[in-house]
Structure formats: C-alpha cells, structure tokens
Amino acid sequence: MELGEILRRAARRAPEKTAIIADGQRLDYRAYDRLANRFANYLIAQGVGPGDRIATVLFNSPEYGVVHFGNARAGSVLVHIPPLYAAAEIAEIVERTRPRLLVVDAAVHERIDAEVRSVVPTLMVAGSPDFEDALATVSDRLPDRAIDPAAPVAMTFTGGTTGRPKGAVVSHTARYVSAASTAREHQVTERDVVAVVVPMFHAVGLMIWYQAAILRGCTAVILRRWDPADFIAATERHGISSVFLVPVQVRDLLRSPAFDRKRLASLKNIGVGGAPTPPGLIEECREALPHCGYTDHYGQSETGPLTILKPHDTNAHGGTVGRPAEGVELRIVDGDGNPVPPGTVGELITRGPYLMDGYFGDEEETARYFRDGWGWTGDLGRAEEDGYITLVGRSREIIISGGFNIHPSEVETALASHPAVEDCTVFGVPDDRWGEAPVAYVVRTADVSTEDLIAHCTDRLARYKRPREIVFVSTIPRTPSGKVRKPLLRDAYLKG
C-alpha cells in the first residue's frame, strides 16, 4: 500500500472523528485528509515529480503529518532533517540531498542560512500564514497521480552513533509493513487515544508509531517536545491510553516531580524501543504503573521493528528483546553468514519487505549492509532454545583487549546493577599493552568511588572485562532516539 492511503482510508471510515490534538488545535480526519491533499497538490504545482526530494526541519506538529502524507501522495521522497541539528549540519544534509522544497519550523528558521537558501528553490515555514496561504491556493481533492508502493517515500538518518549520519531510503511498502506490524504487536486499536512524544523526524516517532495510530484510526495527541509534566497533564486531560517512549523518556516520567499514578489512570499501554532498555527499568515501570502493559521492541531505522517482548513475557524473559515479530525473518549468524547454535553470540541479520532500499548516495555502506538479500544489522546477540534474543552490543563496538572480545553492554549491565549508578556507558580506547581497554562514563546518584565500582564489576565479570578507568559525569549525551553518542565521548576522552 502507498502511505497516503493510510490517512485516506481512516478518513473514509470515520471522517468526523478527531484525528489530531496539538497545541490547542483539533482536526478531524476529513479536514486532515484534505490538508494532506492540498500539500500534495501544492508540490505538484511546484513541479515536484515522482522521486524528487523535499525536506523538513520540524518539531512534532500537525504540519508534520500533513507534509508526510502529502509527500506520499505526490510521489516525492521526504528527507527528515532533525531540528536539533546545528546550522552547519542542516546545510550539509541539504547539500547532500538537494531537496526541491524545504519546510522548516519557525523555531529553527534563523538557522537556515544563505548557503541553504541557494540550494533549495522554495522555503516554507510551518504554521505560518505563508504556509497556510500557499495551501489555500490549491485543490483539496486527491491528486490524480499513480504511486508505485515499491517506490522510495522517505529518508531518515541513522543518528550518527558510528560517525557521519547515513540516510536510510525506504519505500512505501517497507514503512506500511512496519506500521502495520507495530499496530498489531503493540495492540493499538481504534479506541485508543495515542500520544506522539518521540520525535517525528525519527523513524520510530513518525513512520512506526504515528502511522500505526493513523492506520488504526486513533486520536493522536501530538506533543511538540518531550516534557514529563506536559505528558502527565495531557494524559489526564485527553485520556491518553497508549504511548511509545524511548527508555530515557520512561526514566524521565517515573522520576519526574510531577509523577502521579492517579493522573495517569487512563494509560494502559506503554511501548518502548529505539534504544536498549536498561536493566531494571521494566520492573521499575511495572511497580510505578501496575495498571499498564509494557511492550518492548527492538528495531532499526533500516528495518522497522524486528523483535517484540510482550507484557506477559517480561517476568520470565526480562533482559531480552523478545522474539521475532510476526512476519519477521531473523537469523543470528557468524561472520560468514552461517547460523550459530543457541546461546552463541552472533550478528543479527534479517530479510523481508520492511528492509530499506539502501543508504542515499553511499554505495559502499549499502553494499556492506546487504549480503545476498539479507540486511546485516551490525547488532550482536544470542538466542536461547525458546527463541528469546538478548542483545550484547554492536559489532563495531567490540573491544578487543589482550586478544579477548569484550562486549560493552556486558560491562554496562554490571555497572548499572550498582545502586549508586543512574546511567553509564562503556567504550574502548587504545592501550599500549592490551591493544584496547574499556573506559566507563558513569552518572552517579550517591557518593561512590572508582575503586568501589571496579570491585563491583570484578565480582560480576571476568577480570579482563572490568573498566580500566571510570569517569564520573553529570550526564551522558544521547541521540534523539536515546542511543548513547559513543564516538563523541570517545573523541572527548582521547583529547583529554
């Protein structure tokens, strides 16, 4: 299915139902569908053709959905540029992708410099009178343009945890399959009031979670930026029943001064993903919100959701990412692509209609990701006999110390089990004797010494896996999806 159909069919089923609540606005499905038609017709009037690129630099907003679905109906490819990017980063993405049109948030308008304007023919500011006036000049009827579901529809960026962000190009089919899988596995129904609080420029925020809500015909409450107090107030006011959060948002919510179980009484379903769930977070959430189901999922921008840990599995299989989602083909293999036995660490590979087409303008990285039709995720894990999978790290993050492989996640799990550790990350640095040595950055909640933490790790890990050094910090930088920016930390460490 082409993605524009998701909104059109929901509008046909329940035209007068509220589709969007955001910033005091309410739009029903009929009005929202017509706005998407207007944006599509505006693109066509501007000469944007199938396969041409347009781009956004937007925070969560109703306009984001209008642009998303309108782009799909015009047959163009939407480049999602994070509004958190600095001016130079925005300019670099624009130069690489050469969009025909750029839609920006008013809050980041000043970051759009002359260099960007010289590349992009048309600039629109979302929510402004100019944006509204432009859409008012065109028809609100569905454009007469045939769309191939196998054609590319969007480009999202990987977050840059391994260096320069890569643009993952995805088709209509790939993202429809991902949205349908999410709706099914997270048990989203048309009766839900769904909160959209993960950034929509990230694949999981827009094309996984938001699309799942529209696919089911839910009412979506869009929060411009994440703030636990705002989410609690919105849940109480609108009866939010379902939300998807990245792990750091779950922690923010549970530890917010505004947290009040009674005000979250309508919340029944919490989905989590986008980054590994820290040990103990599920248990903490279930204790604080016992009336909520907690569904964990693992996936990538390149794939959509791959595995699901359902609420009834969290007791017996905590610490895993669950089993492959329905319709997902997943293997754990050695470096030659041979399946490894249960309990053995290998790389997760997958194939199916949900896979990306490739990385934009990067044949080398695309060839590295795909082998014989399989996508090599770069994530390491092991599966037990019953199929439940535990992630142990990234293949490129392995620390080789004295000839031994150290998976950073093992050390992070040991550190995180100390009651004085709130957050931590581990990475390898060059070592004259061992080749590489693990270094830990730790956020602590109580007075604890380096020696205490190393001793704590030594009790739980082989000695060669313990951190050689621990750096205490006030916070650990993460991407918008919650993944630790290890290259940034490693560079800072090596520069002293």
N, C-alpha and C positions, 0 to 999 in steps of 0.2 A: 504494500500500500504506500502511496506517496503521502508525505506527512501532512500536507494541507487537508487531507481527508479526515484526519483525526478530529480537528475542530469542526469541520463542516458536518460530520455525522452527529457529533454531540449537539450541535445547534439544531439539527433536524429533529432529534429525539426530544429535546426539552428547550425550545427557543427562549422561553421566559424565565428559565432558571438562572440564578445568579452564578456567573462563571468566575468572576474576579472581584475580590475585595482588596483594595490597596489605597493607602493614603486618603482615606475617607471616600474614595470612589467605589461605586458598584456598577458593574457592567453585566448585562445578561448575555446568554450565549448568542442570541440573534445579533445584538449590537457588536459583540466581539468578533463574530464571524464576518460581519460586513466591514469592520475596520481592517481585518486581515485582507479581504478582497481589495479594499481601497489601496493598501500598501502595495499589493501585488500589481495592481493596475498602474500605480504611480511608477513602479520600477519599469514596467513595460513601456510606459510613455517616455521614460528617460532613455530608452534604447537598450535597457539591460536585457540580455538574451540568455538562453539556457547555457549553464556552465560559467557565465560571468560571475565575478566575485563582488559581493558587497560586504561591509564590515560594521561591527558595533563596538562601542566602548561604553557599556551601560551597567549600572547597578540594577538590582531586581526592580522591576516595574511592569505595569500593564503593557507599556510600549514594547517591552522585550518580546512578549508573546505575539503581539501584532506583527512586529518585524520578522520574527521566526516563522510564523505560519504564512505570512505574505511572501516571504522569500521562497518558501517551499512551493507556493502556487505559481510563482513566476519562473521557477526552474533554475534560479541562481544558487550560488554557494555562499552561505553566510559564514564569515570569518569572525570568530568570537575573540575579541581582544580584552583581556582583563582590565577594568578601570583602575585597578591598583598599580598598574604599570606606570613607570616614570615616562616623561615626555620622550626621552631617547628610545625607550623600549617600544612605545607606541609607534614612533617613526620607523623603527627597524622592521616591525611586523608589516606596516603599511607598505614600505619599500619592497619587502619580500613578496607580498601577496597582490599588490596593485589593484585594490578594490575600485569599482566604478562609483560607489557611493559609500559614505561613512555616516553612521548615526551615533551621536555621542550624548552622554549625559551632561546636563548643564553644569554639574559639579566638576567635570573634567574638561570643560570646553577650553579653559585657558591653557591646557597642556597641548592643544592641537596647534602646533607652530606652523610657520610659513613653509617649512620643508614638507610637512604632511599635506598642506593645502595645495602645494604644487603638484602632488602626485594624484590626489583624489579630485575628480571633477565636481562632485556635489557633496556638500556637508549639511547635515540636518541635526538640529538639537532636539532631542526627545522631550516631549512635554511642553514645548514652546509654542507660541501662536503660529510661528512659521511652519512647524511640523503639522499642526492641525490644519492650517490653511492649505498646505500642499496636498493633503489627503482629501480635502473638501473639493478639489478641482477634478477628481476622477470618479468613475463609477464605483458603486459598492456591489456590483454583480460579479459573480465568479468569472475570472478571466478565461477566455477560450484558448487555452494553451495546454497541449498534451504533455504530460510529465512521465518520464520513464522512472519507475520505482528503483531501478538499479543505478540511476544517475547520482552523482555526488550532490549533497544538500548542505553540508556544513563542514567547518574546520575548527576543531578545538585544540588547545595547546596542552601539552603533557604536564606542565607545571615546572619544568626545568630542574628536577631533582638530580638529573645527571648532566647538567650543563645547559647549553642553548635550547630553549623550548622548541619542540617539534610539533608541527601542525598535522594532526591526525585527520585525514579526509574521510568522511563517512557518507554512505548512501542513505536514501530514504528508507530502503528495506532494512538496513542494519539498525537504524535508530527506531523504526517501528517495532522490530522484533524485540529490542531492548526495553522499550516502553511497555509492551505487552507482557514481557517476562516479569518486569518489576510489578506491574499491577497485579499479576497472578500470584507471584511469590510473596509479596508484601500484603496480600489480601485487601487491596484497595477496592472499595465498592462505590457505587453512585451515591450512597447515603453519606459518605464521608465529607467532612469539611477538612481540607488538606492544607497544611501550612507549607509555604515555599520559603525556606530560610537559608538553604545552601546557595551560594552564588550561582546565578543562572548562566554566567559565562563559562561555568564548569560543566562538563558533560553530565555529571550526576544531578546537577541542580535543574537544568532545563530539559535536556532530551531524555533523561531517565525518569526523574521524579515528577516534574511539572507535566510532561507529556502523559505520564501514567494517569495523573489526575484528570486531565482533559479527555483522555481516551475513555475513562470510566464515566465522564460527565459529572465530576465532583464540583463543588465550590472551592476555589483556590484562594487562600489568604496569602498575599504576597507581602513579605516584609523586606523593605529596601535594604537594610543591613541587619546583621545579627546582633541582637541585644537580648539577653535572657529576660530582663524585666519587661521589655516590649512584647516578647513572645508569650510570657505568662499573662500579660494583660489582654493580648489578642485572643488567647485560648479561652479565657474567661468570657470575653465579650462576644466572640463569634462561635463558640462551641467547637473549637478545633478538635478533631478526633484522631487525626493521623499526621505524622510529621517524619521527615527524613533529616537526620543530622549527621555531621561528621563527628568522630569521637571527641574532639576538643570542645564541640558545642554541647555534647552531653555533659561533659565535666563542668562547663560553664553554668549550665542550667542547674545541676544538682547543688553546686556550691554558691549560687547567687544569693545575696542577702534577701532578694525578693521571692525566693523559692517558697511555695506554699502548696502542699498537696491538694488542698481543697479547691484552690483556684485552677488546678489542672484536672479537675474531676472528669471533664468531657474527653480527655486524651486517653485513647485506648490502644494506639498502635505507634510504636517508635521504631523506625527503620534506621539502621546505622551502616555506614560504609565510607568509601573514599580514602580511607587510611586504616592501618591496622588498629584494632581495638585493644587498648592497654589491658593488662591483666587486672582483674577485679572490677572493671568498670561495669560489666553487665550485672554483677552481683550488687554493686552499689546502686545501680539504677532500679533494679527489681525491689530492693529494700526500700528505696525512697518513694517509688511509684508502683506499688504491688498490683494495682489495677490495670497496668499497661502490659501489653505484649512487647517483646523486644526481639526484632528480627535483624540479624547481622548479615551483610553481604559483602562479597569481595568481587572486584572487577577492575577494569581499566578504561581509560578514555578510548583506547583502541578496540575494546570489545564490548563494553557494557557489562552488566552483572554476569558473573560466572558461577559463583557458589552461593548457597544460602544456608544460614544457620537459623532454624526456626525456633520460636519461643519454647516449645516443648523439648527442644534438644539442648538448651543452654546448661542445664544441670549436669547431664551425663557427658556432654562434649564441649564444655567451656574451654576456651583457649584455641579451639579450631575455628575455621571459617565455614564449617558445614560441609555439605556435599554438593556436587554439581547441580545447578538449577535445571529445571525441566527444559529439555531441548538443547542443552549444552553438551558438547563433546569435549572432554578434557582428559589429558594424559599427563603423567609425571615421568620424565624420561632422563636418560643420561646425555652426555654431550653429543653422542652420535644419533640420538633420537630413539634409542631403544627403551621400552618401558622398564622401570625399575621395580623391584619387589616391594610389597607393603612394608612400611617402616623405614624405607630408604629415601634419603634426600635426593631430589632431582629437580629439574626445571619444569614448570607447568607450561604445557602447550595446548592450543585449542584450535578448532576449526568450526565454521558454521556461517550462516547468513548474517550474523551480528558483527563479523570482523570488519575493521576499517578497510578502505581501498589501499591506503599507504600514507606515507609522510610527504607532505607537499614539498616539491622541489628537492627531494633528498632521496635519490635512488639508492645510495649506499645504505642508509639507515633502513629503508624499506626492504631491501634485499636481506639485511641482517635480521629483520623481524620475521619475514616469511621464509619458510623452507617447505617445499613440497606441499603447498596448500595449508600448512599449519602456521599459526601465529605463535611465536616464541615470546612469552610474556616477560622473560627476564626475572620472574619471581621463582624463588626456590621453596619447595615444600615437600611434605611426606604424607602419604595416605595410609591409614590403618586398614585392616581387613574389611571393616564395615564401610569404608569409603569416605570417612570424615578426614578432612585435609587440614594440616597445620602448616602455616607459612613460617619460614625460618629466615627469610631475608631476600635481598636482591642478588642476582648472580654477579653483578658488577661491584657489589659492596662487600664481597667476601674478603676477609682479612687473612692473608697467608703469613703466619708467624712461625718461624723456625720449621717450615715445611708442613705445618698443621693449618687446616682451614678453620677459621672462626667465623661463625655467623653472628653479626652484630645483634640480631634480635635475641639470641640466647643470653648475651650479657645484659641487654636492656631488661629482659624479663627478670633476671636475678637482681639487678639494681632496683627495679620497680617494686619488688617484694619487700623492700625495707620500708618501714612505716614513716621514715623521715623524708622519703623521696616522693616528690609530687610529679616530676617529669624528668625524662632523661633521654639521651641518645648516645650512640657509640659509633665510632668510625675509625678507620685505620690510618696511621701516619708512618712515614719512612722511619726505619730503625736500623742503626749501623750493625747491630748484632743479629737481630731476628728477621730482618727484611722489612717487616711491618709490625706495628704494635697497636693494640686497641687503646683509644683515648675516650673517656666518657665526659659528657657535659651533663650536669645534674642541677635541677631546681629542687631545693630542699625546703621543707616546711618546719623543720626543727634543727637545733644545733647537732650536727653530726660531722665527724672528721673524715678525711680521706682514708685514714687507716681503718676506721670502723667499716666503711663501705667496701674497701678492698677485702677485708676479712670476711664480710658478709658474702661477697661473691665467691671467695675461696671455699667457703662452706658448701657452695651450691654448684660450683663449676670446676672443671679441670684447671690446674694452676696456670696453664698457658693461656687460658681464656680470660683471666682476670684483667681488668684495666691496668695499664702501666701508669696512667695518670688520670686524675679526676679534676675537672674544672667546674667550680660552682658558679652558676649564672642565675640571673633573675628571671629569664625567660628563654625559650628555645624557638628560633624562627621557623615558621612553617608556611607552606603554600596555602592558598585559599581552601584547598580540599583537606588540609590538616596534615599533609606529609612533611616530615622534617627536611629542611633545606641543608642537607649534609655537606654538599660542596661548598656552600657559603661558610659553614662552621669550620670545615677543614682548612679552607683558604685563610680564614682569620687566624686559626691556630698556627699554621705554618708561617704566617707573617709576624707571629709573636704577639 
